[in-house]
């Protein structure tokens, strides 16, 4: 077991483990640590805790020291400098006529590097832009191209539910989401209804996926032939997953048919793997699914 603390550098960023050394560190404190990007100012979101060695990425870096009020002033000054740097970068992009959209700008705590985040439709040759910016700021410059999900995470906003976006509120990592999850939950396959403000499938489709998968194993598919507990036979017309109810078109003795609703336990059917209930024929839906797969393969912003 290894004693670690959990540190975040953004509100909805990943939690990274560091060695607290002999400092008395508590949750809610700020600390100064060294990362791959340089010296950073982070928030302790998890106090000292013993975790299994396999969960720690070696080598575990120690914190430099707890943050002071002077460090907080430095962070505030960096925020002001970031606003100025953002404006200057916009001017340089316009001057070079580059087809890119600047999203955010960020100084490292020690001001040894400035990171500019942007989106673009394809690859951008920004070598001359980097030279322009380095001549102005006299420090290391890094331009990082990000995806639309990362852009939304940085900018924030409100979802269709009326609440702040999950990705910018608390999700440290993007959850892989697929069209299958919408099908499993009997949701409309209209891309505009299952997509978030980023234009990709909503992250919340994943939240109840396991529950729906489990509940669907107890239900037949629409169109299946079933036998009911009262001895009737018929075809499944529809199902209500959460209430575990099945509507069956039963065949009566006089060759008539009638729709009756049964509890899932009162319907017997041949066991099978639960099939997908819809076939996405819509071209827009297929395109959305391809974009999702492409996003999953891409390296996301942390």
N, C-alpha and C positions, 0 to 999 in steps of 0.2 A: 504493500500500500504506500501511496505517495501523498504527502501533504501539499495541497494546492489551494489557490484562490482563483475565482473566475472573474475575468475582466472583459468589459465591453468597451468599444471605441465609438460606437454609434448606438442610437436608441434601439434600433431593430437589427443590430449587427450580431455576428457570431460571438459566442463566449469562448475566450481563450484562457488556457491554464497557465499560471505562473507560480514560481516558488516564492512564498512570502518571506523567506529567510527568518530572521529573528524579530522582525517588526510585528507590532500588534496591529493587525489589519482586521477591520470589521466591514460588513456589508454597508454600502453607501458611501464609503470613503473613495477618494481619488488617489491614484498612484501614477508614478512615472515609470515606464517600462521601455525596454528596447525590443523592437519588432523588426521584421524583414524590411519595413519601409523606413525605419529609423527610430529615434526616440519619440514616444507617444505618451499622451495624457489619457488615462482610461478610468472608467468607473468600475468599482468592485461590486459585482452583482451576486457573488457567492463568497461568503467568508471562508476561512481556513477549513478544509475538509479533506478527509482521507479518501482517495479514489484508487481503484485497481490500477496496477502499473500498466496494463495493456491499454488503458484509456488515455494514457499520457503520451503525447508525441515527443519523443526524445530528440535532442536534449531539452529538458525543461529549463526555460530561461528564468532567472530570478528577477524580481522587481529591482529597480534602481533605488527607489525610496518612496515614502508616502508624499503626496503632493502638498504644497504649501499655498498660502494666499497669493504669493508672488507668482506661482505657477498658474493660478486661476487668472491673474491679470494678463499673463502671457497668452493664455488661450483666448481671452477676449480681444487682445490686440491682433492675434492671428485672424480672428473672425472678421475684423475690420479690414485687414489687409486682403483677405480673400475676396471681399466685395470689389475692391479696387482692381485686383488681379483679374477677376472675372470680366470686368468692363474692358480692360486692356486686351485680353485674349479675344473678346468679341470683335474689337477693332482690327486686330491682326488677321483674324479669320476672314473678315469682310474685305480687307485689303488684298489678301491672297486669292480671294474668290473661291474658297474651298466649300464644297457641298457637305457641310457637317453642322450639327446642331449642338452647341455647347450646353451642357446640363448643369455642371457643378464644378467648383474649384475648391481645393483643400490644401492647406499648408500642413506639413508635419510639425510637431510641437517645437522641435529645435530649428525650424525654418531652413533645414538643409535641402528640402525638396518641396516642389509645388506639383500637385496632381490635378490635371484637368480631365474631366469625364465628358465624353461626347457620344452622340449617336450619328450614324450615317447609313445609307442604303448599301454601300459596298466598302471596299478597302479605300483608305485615304492616304495619300502620300503627304505626310505632315512634317517632313524633315526640315523644310525651310521655315515652317511655322515654329518649330522647336528652337531653331537658331534665333529667330526674332524674339521669342519670349526669353531665352537665356540672356540675350543682350540687354534686355530691360531689367530683369530681376536678379541677374548675377548669381544664380543658384541652379541646382539640378531641376530639370523639367521632365515630367512624365505625362504623356497623353494616353488615355486609356479609353478604348472604344467599348461601349456597353450596349446591352440589348434593351428592348422596350420594357421588359419586366424590371430591370435594374433602374431604368429611368423613372418609372412610376414609384419604385421604392424610395428613390432619392427625393422626388418632388412631393410625394404624398397626395392626399385627396380623400374623397368620400366614395364609398362603394354604393351599389344599388340598394343596399340594406340601410343606407343612411348613416352608417358608422364609418370611422376612419379606416382606411385600407389596412388589411391585416399585414401586408408586406412591410409597410412603413411604420406599423405600430409595435409589432412584437415578433414577427417571423424572422428568425435569424437566417434560415435557409429557404430557398424556394422548394416547394413540394412538387414532385412530379405529378402531373395531372393528365388524365386522358379522357377521350370521348366515352370510353367504356364506363367510366364512373357516372356520367350523366345518364347513360342507358340503364345502368343498374338501379338508379334512383327514379326511373320513370320520368325524367325531366324532359322538357321540350328540347329538341335538337336544333332549334333555331339558334345560330351562332350569336345573334345579338342578345339572346336571353341567358346564355351560359358563359359569356365572355365578360371579363372585367374591364376597367377603364384602360388597361394597357393593351386591350385587343386580344389577349390570350385567355384561355380557359380560367375561370375563377378558382383561386386556391381553395376556397371553402368546399369545393366539390369533394375534396379528399377527407374532410372532417368526419363524415358519417358513412364513408365508404365501407368500412369493415362491418358496421352494424347492418347495412343493407345487404352485403354479401352473405352474411350469416342468415338473415331473415329470408332471403330469396331461395336459400337451399331447402326451405320447408314449403315452398310454393311451386306449383306446376307452371309451365310456360303458357302464354296465351295460345290457344289452338290445340293444346294437348287433350287427348281423350282421357277421361277420368271416371272413377266410380265413387259414389258418395256413400256415407255411412248408412243412409236409409235405403240403399239398394238401387239408386238411380244411376244411369249412365249418361254421359254427355260430353260436351266440348267446352273448354275454358274460354269464357268471353273476356274476362278482365280480372285483375288481382289488385288488392289494396295491401301493400307491403307492410306498412307500420301497424295496421289493425289486424293483419294476418287473416284477411277475408278473401274468398274466391267466388266470383260469379260464374255459374255454370249454366249453359243452355242444355237442360235435361230433356230427354225423350220420353214422352208419356205413352201410355198403352194405346191410345187412340191415334197414334202417329202425329200428334201435335207436339209442339216444343214450348218450353217455358223457361224463363231465366230465374234461377234461384241463387241465393247467396248462402255460402257455407263457411264455417270456420276452417282454417287450414288443416286442423287435426281430423276433420270429418271428410276430407277428400283424399282418395288414394290414387296414386299414379305411378307409372314405371319410373324408377329412380334413374336419373341421368344427370350429366353435368349441365349446369344452368346455362342455356344458350343466350346469346345476345338477342335482345328482343327487337332491335331495329337494325336495319342495314343502311349505313350512311351513304345514300345515293347523291346527296347534294354536293356539288362541286365546292361550294364555299366551306362546307363542313370538312371535306377532305383536306382542303388547303389549310384550314385551322389546325387540323390534326398534324399535318406535316410541320407546321410552324412550331407546334408544341414539342415535337420530337427534336427539331433543330435546336430549340431553346435548351432542352435537357442536355444536349451534347455540348453546348457552349459553356465556357467558364464564366460563372456568375460573379457579379461584383460582391465583395464582402464589406 
